[in-house]
Structure formats: C-alpha cells, structure tokens
Amino acid sequence: MSVVSTDRIAWLVALDGVGSAYAATRDGIDAMLRDRGLRKTEPQTTAEALAIGAHASAVLEGSRSTIAEIADGGGDEIAQDSLRLSASVLSLVPLMKQSPLQAFARLHAVAAGTALPAEQLGRPRDAASAARLRTVSELILSDTAAPALLVAAMVHADIATAKPFASHNGIVARAAERLVIVSRGVDPKSLMVTEAGHLALREQYESNLRAYASATQRGVHAWALYAAEAYAKGMELSPLRPVKRPRRDAEPVDLGDLPA
C-alpha cells in the first residue's frame, strides 16, 4: 500500500481522532497568530524561529551543539548544515508550490553541500527513491481536502522513513514539512517551530516514525495523531509566545522542552 497518495490521504481524516485533532491544532495556531498579528511581527522573529528550528533539527539528527553555539556561528558539522538550510529554506516556498521535486533536490543540495560529492547532491539514491519522491510531490500538488497540517505531516514522514537521499534525510524532511506549512498558508511568516515540537516529544517522534515506516493503517494513524500534538507544541515554543527564562542559578533547561 502506498501511504502517501493524491487520492488516498483524505481517508486519514476519517480515522478516530484525526479530524478533531487537526481542527483543534489549527484553531490554536490561528488564534495565536491572529492575536499576535494585531501587532507588527518583525523579521527577526521569523529568524529566531528558524534558528530554534535549525538547532532542534540538528539535535534530532545527532548534533550535540547548543543553540548558543549555533547562534554564535559555531557548532558541529550537523548543526552548521542545519543552520545553512534554515537560512535559505523560505526562499524555496515558491518552488515548493510549483515544483516540489526541485524543492526537495534543493533542500538536500544545501543541507549536504559540504558533506557529499557534487554528483550526489539533490539526487535520489535509486529508482525506488525517485518514485517515492514523485509520490510525495504529487500529494503536495494535489487538491486533497485533507488539512494542510496533515499534508505536511505525511510529507515529513514519507521523506524521513524512505530516506531517498544519500544523507541528511531527517533534516530535509523537517525542512520540507516547514515549507508545506508556510506555502499552504497555515503559518505564512514561519513563526511556528515544528522542529522544536518534535524534539520536545523526541521519544514519541522516533517511535511514531517507526510506526509509519511499517506502512500499516495503525502505524500511519499513530503518526497522524502524534503530528497534530507536535504541531501544537511547536506553536507553544514559537518566539511569539513569551517564555520565562531560567535564573542563572537555576537548573539547566532541557532544550527539548524549551528554546534557550
């Protein structure tokens, strides 16, 4: 069974709890963006959200760098790859709308630009990987009635589990997810931090990706429900929301729960 399909994704909405979970999550996102939108949102708020997201995505990929190191232009190689991608990701929104395959290729080329030879950048590993990416592209270009957030969740999981590129598949998957959310008008200024939502729920994130990879209805259902929760968490961790910073003498904060 093909998990992501232009004529099948709507069936997910009918599964127990999925429709209501995404409706509630979208309402929460819309309410927060509308409330904060009464005041002008500065470009640096988007930049901060992207930086927090870059750190979270890098940690999920195995980085041990802190967000402070990344903010200072340092960090390990994975962190630098993630930060480099975050700096260019929003420029790919028009491409994601028109040619998702090219957007995927560009995401990988930027993320893996210093790690792989030129002939592997942006290129699927094999014919099966190329076919999988075409299926994901078809979903993005389709007129599915499924919620935009659910489309983003399926795009993320399909790329992350199929691993169509020679490296950096997780970072690419999470960047593609962000692009879908922006390009479909859920969060036009990219103020959510979906990557931080996944990091805060890391155990569930990884277990539900494994469930999705099983390509069973139960596994896909579990991922869909999880992703709605992660998106709500990603909105909570947005720099739009005031966060109480720890005192200097307080215990260290777990960056999986709170952006530092």
C-alpha positions, -999 to +999 in steps of 0.1 A: +000+000+000+013+035-008+009+055+023+010+089+006-012+092-024-030+121-041-063+101-039-060+084-006-049+109+020-084+120+028-091+086+043-069+096+072-092+124+083-119+098+089-098+078+113-106+080+150-095+113+165-076+126+134-101+152+121-107+167+156-070+167+165-061+187+134-090+210+137-081+218+173-045+223+165-052+246+135-076+266+157-049+271+183-024+281+157-048+305+140-058+321+174-022+327+184-011+341+150-042+363+149-037+376+184+000+383+179-007+396+144-025+426+159+010+439+165+036+441+138+058+410+136+094+418+130+116+398+105+139+389+134+110+369+150+110+347+119+148+345+120+146+334+157+121+308+149+142+294+121+173+294+143+155+275+171+142+251+145+177+246+130+191+237+164+162+213+171+165+196+137+203+192+141+199+176+176+173+152+162+199+143+135+226+136+161+242+170+168+255+178+203+258+216+197+239+240+219+217+267+205+241+293+219+269+278+198+247+279+167+237+315+174+274+324+176+280+308+142+297+277+157+286+242+164+294+209+149+291+199+112+254+187+115+244+220+133+261+240+106+244+220+079+210+226+095+216+263+101+227+268+065+195+252+053+174+273+076+189+304+062+176+295+027+145+275+033+119+302+029+133+313-004+121+279-017+084+285-009+075+294-045+094+264-058+076+241-033+043+254-047+052+248-083+078+220-084+082+201-051+107+177-067+130+206-074+124+220-039+134+186-024+165+185-045+175+220-035+169+213+002+192+183+000+219+201-020+220+229+006+220+207+036+246+182+023+266+207+003+298+202+024+293+165+031+288+148-003+303+149-037+285+171-062+270+142-082+251+131-051+236+164-041+199+166-047+198+132-064+177+103-052+197+072-042+179+049-067+148+045-089+127+035-060+137+066-041+129+088-071+095+072-074+088+078-037+097+115-041+074+118-071+045+104-050+052+130-023+054+157-049+020+146-063+005+149-029+017+185-024+004+195-059-030+177-054-063+193-045-068+170-015-094+181+010-072+169+039-059+196+063-027+213+053-011+203+085-019+167+078-003+170+043+028+184+060+029+155+084+027+129+056+054+147+036+077+147+066+072+111+075+075+098+040+108+115+033+122+107+068+113+070+065+120+064+028+155+081+031+156+089-006+189+108-004+224+096+005+224+117+037+206+144+057+171+128+051+158+139+085+169+175+081+154+176+047+121+160+058+117+186+086+125+215+063+100+202+037+074+200+065+080+236+074+078+246+037+044+229+033+031+246+063+042+280+050+033+275+014-002+263+023-009+295+043-010+279+078+019+300+090+030+324+063+057+340+083+071+307+096+067+316+132+060+280+144+089+259+154+078+225+143+112+210+147+113+220+184+079+204+188+094+171+176+125+175+198+103+182+229+085+149+221+115+131+209+106+096+222+072+098+206+086+113+174+110+085+168+086+057+178+058+071+156+082+074+126+090+037+131+053+030+132+047+050+100+075+031+083+055-001+088+031+012+062+001-002+082-030+017+088-023+015+126+011+030+121+000+058+098-028+066+122-004+068+151+019+091+133-010+114+122-022+117+158+013+123+171+020+151+145-010+171+155+003+171+191+038+180+179+025+210+159+007+223+189+039+220+208+058+237+180+034+267+183+039+268+221+077+270+215+074+299+190+093+331+199+059+347+196+050+332+229+067+348+259+089+323+277+101+326+312+139+323+311+156+304+339+176+323+366+214+320+362+214+299+394+186+276+382+189+241+370+198+238+333+168+238+309+163+208+287+163+223+252+139+196+241+113+213+262+122+250+259+141+271+235+172+286+251 
